[in-house]
Amino acid sequence: MYKQNLHTHTKYCDGLDKPEEVVIAACEKGFKSVGFSMHSFLRSCSVPSEKIEAYKNEIAVLRKKYAGTIDVYCGLEREMRDNAEISDFDYVIGALHYFRIEENFVDFDIDSEGVRKVIEQYFNGDGMEYARAYYQDLAQLPRYGNFDIIAHFDLITKHCEREAFFDLSSKEYQRFAVEAAEKLAGKIPYFELNTGAMARGYRTTPYPDIFLIKELKRLGFGAVISTDCHDKRNLDYGYEEAEMLLKKCGFKERFVLTKNGFEGIEI
């Protein structure tokens, strides 16, 4: 199995480890390559430009140091409405963690009690309206930059296995998700099958849900396996399960980043 993780966080933002600690762990786990994806903006780690430069410089040092052993890539997970420059990264993951409501950034990638408060305060207690707003926002990603990968497509389902903020099986909810996917099709080439919420105990299956994976395949998106790693121990968490799920949904290949760009490999 070709192991690669492009959604990896370190102490430069909200991860636990130094970049070199992650590279060493990736080598020990048999990875062919690893990519770092510092957050450009997040409530817990709003990042000044000088820190981004230090991050890029450190990854460049590691790329050279470990050349011939493992390929190291420098990426960015950029919040949709952030204005961080993205042209000089190896790849960019487009993400949505916030609503922009009037002059406020409203974070919804929080604990379940926090999500409940967001729904009550901003959506009149209507979880389905919350879901609709999220997918309407997500569909706007291409307006904000040329992204390679869509992060955790249905992030708002993070806590839904434990608390039903809205009905995941309803036609209304699924229509919102599919409409967003249709608007993004042909504009962002890849989505990630993301096991990060599994590693942290929020979900028992990867993002996105299986109905959405099938729709993304129908629409021509390529799939990238990601562990959304914040702890080097989880670099390959659920990797085999994720690949099996892609096969179950009809995918014949998944994509990895190489020195020649993204390339499909058979699964």
PEUR-V691891 format. One record per pair of residues at least 4 apart in sequence whose C-alpha atoms are under 8 Angstrom apart, sorted by the first residue. I is the first residue (numbers start at 0). J is the second residue. Records with the same first field share a line. If there is no record, write none. Layout:
I=J ; J
This chain:
1=30 ; 31
2=29 ; 30 ; 31 ; 32 ; 235
3=30 ; 31 ; 32 ; 33 ; 34 ; 224 ; 225 ; 255
4=32 ; 33 ; 34 ; 224 ; 225 ; 226 ; 227 ; 234 ; 235
5=33 ; 34 ; 35 ; 36 ; 72 ; 74 ; 225 ; 227
6=34 ; 35 ; 36 ; 76 ; 225 ; 226 ; 227 ; 228
7=14 ; 34 ; 35 ; 36 ; 37 ; 226 ; 227 ; 228 ; 229 ; 234
8=12 ; 13 ; 14 ; 15 ; 35 ; 36 ; 37 ; 38 ; 227 ; 228 ; 229 ; 230
9=13 ; 14 ; 15 ; 16 ; 17 ; 18 ; 21 ; 35 ; 37 ; 229 ; 230
10=14 ; 15 ; 16 ; 17 ; 18
11=17 ; 37 ; 50 ; 54
12=37 ; 38 ; 43 ; 44 ; 46
13=43 ; 44 ; 229
14=228 ; 229 ; 230
15=229 ; 230 ; 231
16=20 ; 21 ; 229 ; 230 ; 231
17=21
18=22 ; 57 ; 58
19=23 ; 61
20=24 ; 231
21=25 ; 231
22=26 ; 33 ; 71
23=27
24=28 ; 231 ; 232 ; 234
25=29 ; 30 ; 32 ; 33 ; 231 ; 234
26=30 ; 31 ; 68 ; 69
28=235
30=69
31=69 ; 70
32=69 ; 70 ; 71 ; 72
33=69 ; 70 ; 71 ; 72
34=71 ; 72 ; 73 ; 74
35=58 ; 71 ; 72 ; 73 ; 74 ; 75
36=73 ; 74 ; 75 ; 76 ; 91 ; 92
37=74 ; 75 ; 76
38=44 ; 46 ; 75 ; 76 ; 77 ; 78
39=45 ; 46 ; 51 ; 75 ; 76 ; 77 ; 78 ; 81 ; 83
40=44 ; 45 ; 46 ; 77 ; 78 ; 81
41=45 ; 46 ; 78 ; 96
42=106
46=50 ; 51
47=51
48=52
49=53
50=54
51=55
52=56
53=57
54=58
55=59 ; 73
56=60
57=61
58=62 ; 71 ; 72 ; 73
59=63 ; 73
60=64
61=65 ; 71
62=66 ; 70 ; 71 ; 72
65=69 ; 70 ; 71
66=70 ; 71
72=89
73=88 ; 89 ; 90
74=88 ; 89 ; 90 ; 91 ; 92
75=85 ; 88 ; 90 ; 91 ; 92
76=91 ; 92 ; 93 ; 94
77=81 ; 83 ; 91 ; 92 ; 93 ; 94
78=93 ; 94 ; 95 ; 96
79=93 ; 94 ; 95 ; 140 ; 143
80=143
85=91 ; 144
90=146 ; 147
91=145 ; 146 ; 147 ; 148
92=146 ; 147 ; 148 ; 149 ; 150
93=140 ; 146 ; 147 ; 148 ; 149 ; 150
94=140 ; 149 ; 150 ; 151
95=137 ; 150
96=106 ; 107 ; 108
97=104 ; 105 ; 106 ; 107 ; 108
98=103 ; 104 ; 105 ; 106 ; 107 ; 133 ; 136
99=103 ; 104 ; 105
100=104 ; 105
105=117
107=113 ; 114 ; 117 ; 155
108=114 ; 154 ; 155
109=113 ; 114
110=114 ; 158
111=115 ; 158 ; 162
112=116
113=117
114=118
115=119 ; 124 ; 164
116=120
117=121 ; 122
118=122 ; 123 ; 124 ; 125 ; 126 ; 129
119=123 ; 124 ; 125
120=124
122=126 ; 128 ; 129
125=129
126=130 ; 164 ; 165
127=131 ; 164 ; 165 ; 166 ; 172
128=132
129=133
130=134 ; 155 ; 165 ; 172 ; 175
131=135 ; 172 ; 175
132=136
133=137 ; 155
134=138 ; 175 ; 176 ; 179
135=139 ; 175 ; 179
136=140
137=179
138=179 ; 180 ; 182 ; 183
139=143 ; 183
140=144 ; 183
141=145 ; 146 ; 183 ; 186 ; 187
145=187
146=187
147=187 ; 188 ; 189
148=187 ; 188 ; 189 ; 190 ; 191
149=187 ; 189 ; 190 ; 191
150=190 ; 191 ; 193
151=190 ; 191 ; 192 ; 193 ; 206 ; 207
152=190 ; 191 ; 206 ; 207
153=157 ; 176 ; 206 ; 207 ; 208
154=206 ; 207
156=160
157=196 ; 201 ; 202
158=162 ; 163 ; 201 ; 202
159=163 ; 164 ; 165
160=201 ; 202
165=172
166=172
167=172 ; 173
168=172 ; 173
169=173
170=174
171=175
172=176
173=177 ; 211
174=178
175=179
176=180 ; 211
177=181 ; 211 ; 214
178=182
179=183
180=184 ; 214 ; 215 ; 218
181=218
183=187
184=188 ; 218 ; 219 ; 220
185=219 ; 220
187=220
188=220 ; 221
189=220 ; 221 ; 222 ; 223
190=220 ; 221 ; 222 ; 223
191=206 ; 222 ; 223 ; 224 ; 225
192=205 ; 206 ; 207 ; 222 ; 223 ; 224 ; 225 ; 241
193=205 ; 206 ; 207 ; 224 ; 225 ; 226 ; 227 ; 241
194=198 ; 204 ; 205 ; 206 ; 225 ; 226 ; 227 ; 236 ; 237 ; 238 ; 241
195=199 ; 205 ; 225 ; 226 ; 227 ; 228 ; 236
196=200 ; 201 ; 202 ; 203 ; 205 ; 206
197=201 ; 202 ; 203 ; 204 ; 205 ; 237
198=226 ; 233 ; 236 ; 237
204=208
205=241
207=211 ; 212
208=212
209=213 ; 248
210=214
211=215
212=216 ; 245 ; 248
213=217 ; 248 ; 249
214=218
215=219 ; 220
216=220 ; 221 ; 248 ; 249 ; 250
221=253 ; 254
222=245 ; 252 ; 253 ; 254
223=253 ; 254 ; 255
224=238 ; 241 ; 242 ; 253 ; 254
225=238
226=233 ; 234 ; 235 ; 236 ; 237 ; 238
228=233 ; 234
229=233
230=234
237=241
238=242
239=243
240=244
241=245
242=246 ; 266
243=247
244=248
245=249 ; 250 ; 251
246=250 ; 251 ; 266
250=266
251=265 ; 266
252=263 ; 264 ; 265 ; 266
253=263 ; 264 ; 265 ; 266
254=261 ; 262 ; 263 ; 264
255=261 ; 262 ; 263 ; 264
256=260 ; 261 ; 262
257=261 ; 262
